[in-house]
Amino acid sequence: MSWSQTLQTGNLHDQMTILTGSAIRLLLGEAGVFVVSNEAFDPQSSPEYILYRLSPSLLPVLLESIQHNGRQPNSSCILVRKVLSPMLVDDLSDNEEVRLQDAERCSLLVHDNAGVLGVLHFLRPLGVRSCFEQEVGSDGTLRLFVAQLAAGLRSALKSQSLVNEQRRLAAIFQHSMEGILTVDSALRIIDFNPAMERLTGWHESEVLGRFYHDVLRPKDRQGNELGLQGSPILQAFAGQNVVNREMVISARDGQRFDVSVTASCIRLDKGEPMNGILNVRDITREREQEEERSTFISVISHELQTPIAIIKGYASTLARTDTLLDADALRSRLVAIEEEADRLNKLVGNLLYASRIQAGGLQMDLVPLDISPLVQGVVRRLQAKSPDFSVMLDIPPNLPIVMADRDRIEEVLQNLLDNAIKYSPRQRNLTVACSATGDEVIVSVSDSGMGISLRDQEHIFNRFHRVGNSMAHSTPGAGLGLYICRAIVEAHGGQIWVESSLHQGSTFSFSLPRVEKAFLPMVVF
Ligand code: ADP
């Protein structure tokens, strides 16, 4: 019988039980234990003992007798026999399965060239000999038997470690946050992990067997198609190092995104490429952050430099001894200095606000609030400040009470009104309207100004985003106001949005939960 043929199925423990159990039977043993060597088997994952028809309660008795009562087998004497003491035989006779009266314990060293695999201890009737031990004065047949058993056990170990390795690789492949795809030598996809599915929108079953270039449609950062010569996997096949190369790939819906790819190649023994592996990391967010950083620096430096230049210009004029100004001229310069100082102050305040939002430290003091007088108050103040704008108020009576932080909501409204004025250079009519739904109260600010394109509407609530036309850039602002408004409104459990058409005007609205909705009683079912 070939031991290694026994090992096609089952886990390591099962396979070892089959092997050592068969060995005990072949050696005419009735029961036994295989004491595993820690050198050969990982003690963490492998059982220390493989029991064959031996009750676990007998195991300590047998081990005790082995340790204190007899020689151990070694490489020159691989089988040691010992007649059992009556006590152990008595114990054995309690075991339902094994009833031995005159028994001997045999200990067989199982080893091969690579080392010791363990010792097989088994019990059998006194005087019985298996066919492997019949040659007097020679243990050659027994050694062959042990060699077969060791080969079987080694093969079980190997197959188990392959299975474990396969499991580990499968877990890495499945749970990796990076997209991983593998291709055959003809660049056809053979694996496509879940991260790759999330990234591209393709399901693995749809892409298996397809040419990977057709699926990813890679382009360089300028948007030029990467021909086959630019294929990262082909380059890896050709022995080139492809590590963290940035490119653009397309998702199933055509949307493009920035990725960083690393390609590697698995070769056959002769060196020919067998498989290619592509690791794909989405770097869109990193790109956005880079852009955000550079926008931040350009916006902030512009926003700081302008008022500082104005303040410095006026201040140095006023400081000159030869400057002769009448009272009005003097006042207008001082007012300008004050306004620019306010602008600087507001910018610094907004920056601090934005960094608090980012750190998650925005605290709200929510109380039941009647929004009508608040809106009226803000509008009144605005009209006093900008008398050439007319604001129409559309507030229905008995507007429901909302849960809100008065100061913060005033800031939101103030910001929206400031923007409506800033971005309406010619049309001077604004409307502030309030309405109620079953769950919330909605406040809207409408202007007939420059409007915002659909594309920009998606981004204007992001930090530092300013619409890229000349009007926006000649208008002071750091692109923080709407970001702050959104953070405040969302901290109330509300939403903020814009409806706008280019050159027609914009309506910014935000919602706040009605007081009874904000404090829903807990329902226990
Ligand atoms: P800021 O006004 O300081 O630049 P905001 O965050 O308040 O920053 O606004 C972001 C951008 O949204 C502005 O730069 C502007 O381009 C656009 N925007 C905001 N409100 C309006 C509006 N009422 N009409 C047209 N564009 C607007």
Residues whose N, C-alpha, C, O or C-beta is under 5 A from the ligand:
A	BS01	ADP	N419 A420 Y423 G449 G451 I452 I460 H465 R466 V467 A472 P476 G477 A478 G479 L480 G481 L482 Y483 S506
